[in-house]
Amino acid sequence: MTFLPRSSAFSRVTTLAGQRPVHGAFAWLHGNPKRIMDWQLEMVAIPAPPFGEQARSNWLTERFEEAGLHSVRTDSVGNVFGFLPAANLPSDSTGPIVVISAHVDTVFPADTPLNPVVDGDRLEAPGACDNGAGLAGLLAIANALVEAGVELPASLLFLGNVGEEGEGDLRGVRHLYNQRALAGRIAAHIVLDGAGADSAVTQALGSKRYLVVISGPGGHSFTDAGTPNPIAALASALAVLAETPLPSDPRTTLNLGTIQGGTSVNSIPESAQASIDFRSTSPDQLLLLEVALHRAVEDAVDHWNARAKASFPLGKDQLSFSIEKIGDRPAALLPNDSPLLETLRAVDRHLGLRTDLRLGSTDANIPLSLGIPSLSMGAGGEGGGAHTQAEWYCARGREIGLKRVLLLTLAMTEWAAEQ
């Protein structure tokens, strides 16, 4: 359905911002900066590596319950749900919902020293910004709406999802959208990821990741000389793959990320493996790179098997290979005339902000690929050093960023209710 013209979007936002309960929500955000920072401090002290987010999910479950959200629960993969139901609909309504989410996981292994330190409005810790800022913002919006008694025309789902980082492969949000009864009700999805109030990710960068394993019989470097070598075959394949031509438009990248194999310098290895990352804004380019990968590996294995067979016709076991997809983030784009983007522009106009539209790989990839209006945005403040142990967050400017999130979310619940 086509959204109303931009002037109507601005009128909707202006009317919302003038309502007494919304003023109350703004007042809560203004009056509770320490409480929000305290949540962030507590949170980043809890390890949450990919596939090891349970302790942080448990913490978030308690905070959702304290906030007064309804039907708080954790699903089978560790996602945390909390609802604010529509004001004039029964509790078992199957009407539209708007999702606001933030990922709970970080890139850091479980044994990473965290030791968060707060100095004024600055927090220093691994994960302080990505995604401590997003999760703290999620809690702030929930508490502000509940405390101010804001009535919603459509239900709002607060989601703390697992598996956004690295090999998590967006598994938390992917799991949400595999729950068809719930996913079929989602009218829009707003992702809070990191800091800032001046940008939004509206173009989803697609990526595909693969694990290549080449295996062979192995042996002694001297007595079994001539046995086909998995490392040699893998090196050949990667060298060919690295020469694959890549277009600049659409921008497409190829990265040979890791390589492992072998037992010792005087052993013919029994296996070798490598992980490979392809990224593009074009699904077609990702498919072409997948084909190039399979061709390079198959040709390399065939070459080294043929070489061994020619030297030892009656012996020398053959190499085998496997190629496993270990990551798949779909490419997609939020249309320029999307109701969500129109509303964000109206919110910016009301608050005197300006949003730059960016390309990125976030939880929004999944709903965007399904045609659901979605974007990823910061939860205010400033941050730096993401994915390093020197990561930091500064709460300066957090309030205006959270007002931006709150107004956008409320305006989208109104839009969802009209669909």
C-alpha positions in Angstrom: 0.0 0.0 0.0 1.3 3.4 -0.9 2.0 5.7 2.1 0.5 9.2 2.4 2.5 12.1 0.9 5.4 13.5 2.9 3.4 16.4 4.2 0.9 14.0 5.7 3.8 12.1 7.3 5.1 15.3 8.8 1.6 16.2 10.1 1.3 12.7 11.7 4.7 13.1 13.5 3.9 16.7 14.6 0.6 15.6 16.0 2.2 12.7 17.8 4.9 14.9 19.3 2.3 17.2 20.7 0.3 14.6 22.7 0.6 14.7 26.4 1.6 11.1 26.9 4.4 11.5 24.3 5.6 14.5 26.2 5.6 12.3 29.3 7.8 9.7 27.4 10.2 12.5 26.4 10.3 13.7 30.0 11.2 10.2 31.1 14.1 10.0 28.6 15.3 13.4 29.8 15.1 12.6 33.5 16.8 9.2 33.4 20.2 9.3 31.8 21.9 7.7 34.8 19.5 4.8 34.9 20.0 4.2 31.2 23.8 4.2 31.6 23.5 1.9 34.6 21.7 -0.6 32.5 24.4 -0.3 29.8 27.1 -0.8 32.4 25.5 -3.9 33.9 24.8 -5.3 30.5 28.3 -5.0 29.0 29.8 -6.8 32.1 27.9 -10.0 31.0 29.7 -12.0 28.3 27.6 -12.6 25.2 29.6 -14.3 22.5 27.8 -15.7 19.5 26.0 -18.9 20.6 26.7 -18.0 24.2 24.2 -15.2 24.9 22.1 -17.0 27.5 23.3 -15.0 30.6 22.7 -11.7 28.9 19.3 -12.9 27.5 18.3 -13.8 31.1 19.4 -10.4 32.3 17.3 -8.7 29.6 14.3 -10.9 30.4 14.3 -9.5 34.0 14.6 -5.9 32.7 11.7 -6.4 30.3 9.6 -7.7 33.2 10.6 -4.8 35.4 9.6 -2.4 32.6 6.1 -3.8 32.6 6.1 -5.3 29.2 3.5 -8.1 28.6 4.0 -11.8 27.7 7.8 -11.6 28.3 9.4 -14.8 27.2 12.6 -16.4 25.7 12.3 -18.5 22.6 14.3 -21.7 21.7 17.3 -19.8 20.3 17.6 -17.3 23.1 15.6 -14.3 21.7 13.9 -12.3 24.4 10.3 -11.0 23.6 8.2 -8.4 25.4 5.0 -6.8 24.1 3.1 -3.6 24.5 -0.3 -4.5 23.2 -2.6 -2.2 21.2 -4.8 -0.1 23.5 -8.2 -1.0 21.9 -7.6 -4.6 20.9 -8.1 -7.8 22.8 -5.0 -9.5 24.2 -5.4 -12.3 21.7 -5.6 -10.0 18.7 -3.8 -11.1 15.5 -3.6 -7.6 14.2 -0.4 -6.0 12.9 2.6 -5.4 15.0 5.7 -3.2 14.8 9.0 -4.7 15.9 11.8 -2.7 17.6 14.9 -4.8 18.2 18.5 -4.8 19.3 21.0 -7.7 19.2 22.3 -9.0 22.5 25.5 -10.7 21.2 29.0 -9.3 20.8 32.0 -10.4 18.7 34.1 -11.2 21.7 34.9 -14.7 23.0 33.5 -15.7 26.4 37.0 -15.3 28.1 37.5 -11.7 26.9 38.3 -9.4 29.9 35.4 -7.0 30.0 36.0 -4.7 33.1 33.7 -1.9 32.0 34.6 1.6 33.3 32.3 4.6 33.5 33.8 8.1 33.6 31.0 10.7 33.5 29.0 10.1 30.4 31.6 7.8 28.8 31.6 4.0 29.1 34.7 2.0 28.0 34.3 -1.7 27.5 34.2 -4.3 24.7 30.7 -4.1 23.3 30.0 -0.8 25.0 28.6 0.6 21.8 27.9 -2.5 19.6 25.5 -3.3 20.9 25.4 -1.9 24.5 24.0 1.3 23.1 21.3 -0.4 21.1 20.1 -2.6 24.0 20.2 0.3 26.5 18.1 2.3 24.0 15.6 -0.5 23.6 15.1 -0.6 27.4 14.8 3.2 27.5 12.1 3.3 24.9 10.2 0.5 26.6 10.3 2.2 30.0 9.5 5.6 28.6 6.3 4.3 26.9 5.1 2.3 29.9 5.8 5.0 32.5 4.1 7.7 30.4 1.1 5.5 29.7 1.3 5.9 25.9 -1.6 4.1 24.2 -0.6 2.3 21.0 -2.9 1.9 18.0 -1.0 -1.3 17.0 1.0 -3.7 19.1 4.7 -3.2 19.6 7.1 -6.1 20.0 10.4 -5.4 21.9 13.0 -8.0 20.8 16.5 -8.7 22.2 17.8 -11.1 19.6 20.8 -13.4 19.5 23.1 -14.2 16.6 23.7 -10.9 14.8 27.5 -11.0 14.8 29.9 -13.1 12.7 29.0 -16.7 12.4 25.7 -16.0 14.3 24.5 -15.3 10.7 21.5 -13.3 11.9 20.1 -16.5 13.4 17.9 -14.7 16.0 16.0 -12.5 13.6 16.0 -15.3 11.0 14.3 -17.5 13.6 11.7 -14.8 14.3 10.7 -14.6 10.7 10.5 -18.4 10.5 7.6 -18.3 13.0 5.0 -17.8 10.4 2.0 -16.9 12.6 4.0 -14.1 14.3 6.0 -13.0 11.2 2.9 -12.7 9.1 1.7 -9.9 11.4 4.9 -7.8 11.2 4.2 -4.5 9.4 7.5 -2.8 10.1 10.8 -3.5 11.8 13.2 -1.0 13.4 16.6 -2.2 14.4 18.7 -0.4 17.1 22.4 -1.0 16.5 25.1 1.1 18.0 25.2 4.9 18.5 24.3 7.9 16.5 21.3 10.0 15.3 22.4 11.0 11.9 22.3 7.8 9.7 20.3 4.7 8.9 21.1 1.5 7.1 18.5 1.1 4.4 20.4 -0.9 1.9 21.3 -4.4 3.0 24.7 -5.6 2.0 24.5 -9.3 1.1 27.1 -11.8 2.1 27.8 -15.5 1.7 30.4 -17.3 3.7 31.8 -20.8 3.0 34.0 -23.3 4.7 36.1 -25.4 2.2 37.6 -28.6 3.5 40.0 -30.8 1.3 40.9 -34.2 2.7 43.3 -36.9 1.8 45.1 -40.0 3.2 48.1 -38.1 4.6 51.4 -39.7 5.4 55.1 -39.3 6.0 56.8 -36.5 4.0 59.5 -38.9 2.7 58.2 -42.4 2.6 54.8 -41.4 1.3 56.0 -38.7 -1.1 53.7 -38.3 -4.0 50.5 -38.7 -1.9 48.2 -35.9 -3.0 48.5 -33.0 -0.6 45.3 -31.2 0.7 47.3 -28.0 1.4 48.7 -27.9 -2.1 45.2 -28.4 -3.6 43.6 -25.8 -1.3 46.4 -23.3 -2.1 45.9 -23.8 -5.8 42.1 -23.3 -5.5 42.5 -20.1 -3.4 45.1 -18.7 -5.7 42.7 -19.1 -8.7 39.7 -17.8 -6.7 41.7 -14.7 -5.6 42.1 -13.7 -9.3 38.3 -13.7 -10.0 37.4 -10.3 -11.6 35.1 -8.3 -9.3 32.9 -5.4 -10.5 33.0 -2.0 -8.8 29.4 -1.4 -9.6 27.6 -3.2 -8.0 30.4 -3.2 -5.5 31.5 -6.8 -4.8 34.3 -8.1 -2.6 36.0 -11.4 -2.0 38.0 -12.2 1.2 40.0 -15.3 2.0 39.6 -15.1 5.7 41.3 -18.1 7.4 43.3 -21.2 6.3 44.3 -24.1 8.5 45.7 -27.6 8.1 48.5 -30.0 8.7 50.1 -31.8 11.6 53.8 -31.1 11.3 56.4 -29.9 8.8 57.4 -33.5 8.0 53.8 -34.8 7.6 51.6 -34.8 4.5 48.4 -33.4 5.9 45.2 -35.3 6.1 43.1 -32.2 5.7 43.2 -28.4 5.0 40.4 -25.9 5.3 39.7 -22.3 4.6 36.9 -19.8 5.2 35.8 -17.4 2.5 33.6 -14.3 2.5 31.8 -12.8 -0.5 29.9 -9.5 -0.2 27.8 -7.6 -2.7 24.7 -5.5 -3.1 23.7 -7.8 -6.0 22.4 -11.3 -5.4 23.5 -12.2 -8.9 27.1 -11.3 -8.2 27.0 -13.5 -5.0 25.8 -16.4 -7.1 28.6 -15.9 -9.7 31.2 -16.0 -6.9 29.7 -19.2 -5.5 30.0 -20.8 -8.9 33.6 -19.6 -9.2 34.4 -21.1 -5.8 33.0 -24.5 -6.7 34.9 -24.5 -10.0 38.2 -23.5 -8.4 38.0 -26.2 -5.8 36.8 -28.9 -8.1 39.5 -28.1 -10.7 42.3 -28.0 -8.1 41.3 -31.4 -6.6 41.0 -32.9 -10.1 44.4 -31.6 -11.0 46.2 -33.0 -7.9 44.4 -36.3 -8.1 45.3 -36.7 -11.7 48.9 -35.8 -11.0 49.1 -38.5 -8.2 47.4 -41.1 -10.4 49.8 -40.5 -13.3 52.8 -41.1 -11.0 51.3 -44.1 -9.1 48.6 -45.8 -11.3 48.0 -48.5 -8.8 48.0 -46.6 -5.6 47.7 -43.3 -3.9 44.3 -42.6 -2.5 42.5 -39.6 -3.8 41.6 -36.2 -2.4 38.0 -35.3 -1.6 36.4 -32.0 -0.7 33.4 -30.4 0.8 32.1 -26.8 0.5 29.7 -25.8 3.3 27.8 -22.5 3.4 28.3 -21.1 6.9 26.8 -17.7 6.4 24.1 -16.2 4.1 22.9 -12.6 4.6 20.5 -11.6 1.8 21.0 -8.3 -0.2 17.9 -6.0 -0.3 16.9 -2.3 -0.4 14.3 -0.2 1.4 12.5 1.6 -1.4 12.8 5.4 -1.5 9.0 5.8 -1.2 8.7 3.3 1.7 6.4 4.4 4.5 9.2 3.8 7.0 11.6 6.1 5.1 9.0 8.8 4.6 8.3 8.7 8.3 11.9 8.9 9.2 12.3 12.0 7.1 9.3 13.6 8.8 10.8 12.8 12.2 14.1 14.4 11.1 12.3 17.5 10.0 10.5 17.8 13.3 13.6 17.3 15.4 16.0 19.3 13.2 18.0 16.3 12.2 19.3 14.9 8.9 19.7 11.2 8.2 22.3 9.9 5.8 21.2 6.6 4.2 23.9 3.9 4.3 24.8 0.4 3.2 25.4 -2.2 5.8 24.9 -5.8 7.0 22.6 -5.8 10.0 19.6 -7.6 11.4 17.5 -5.6 9.0 18.8 -7.7 6.1 16.2 -10.4 6.9 13.0 -8.3 6.9 14.1 -6.2 4.0 14.7 -9.3 1.9 11.1 -10.3 2.7 9.7 -6.9 1.6 8.9 -5.7 5.1 9.7 -2.0 5.7 12.9 -2.1 7.9 16.0 -0.1 8.7 18.8 -0.1 11.2 19.6 3.0 13.2 21.7 4.2 16.1 20.2 4.8 19.6 21.9 8.2 20.1 25.2 9.2 21.6 28.6 8.6 20.1 30.9 5.6 19.9 34.1 4.2 18.6 36.5 1.3 18.6 33.8 -1.2 17.6 34.9 -4.8 17.7 38.0 -4.0 19.7 38.8 -4.1 23.4 39.2 -0.4 23.3 35.5 0.1 22.4 33.8 3.1 24.0 30.4 4.9 24.1 29.6 8.5 25.1 26.0 9.4 26.1 26.3 12.9 24.8 23.4 13.3 22.4 21.7 10.1 23.5 18.4 11.9 24.4 17.8 13.4 20.9 18.6 10.0 19.3 16.1 8.2 21.5 13.4 10.9 20.8 14.1 10.1 17.1 13.6 6.4 17.7 10.5 6.9 19.8 8.7 9.2 17.4 9.5 6.9 14.4 8.3 3.9 16.3 5.0 5.5 17.4 4.3 6.9 13.9 4.8 3.4 12.4 2.4 1.9 14.9 -0.2 4.4 13.6 0.6 3.5 10.0 0.5 -0.2 10.8 -3.0 0.2 12.4 -4.3 1.7 9.2 -3.2 -1.2 6.9 
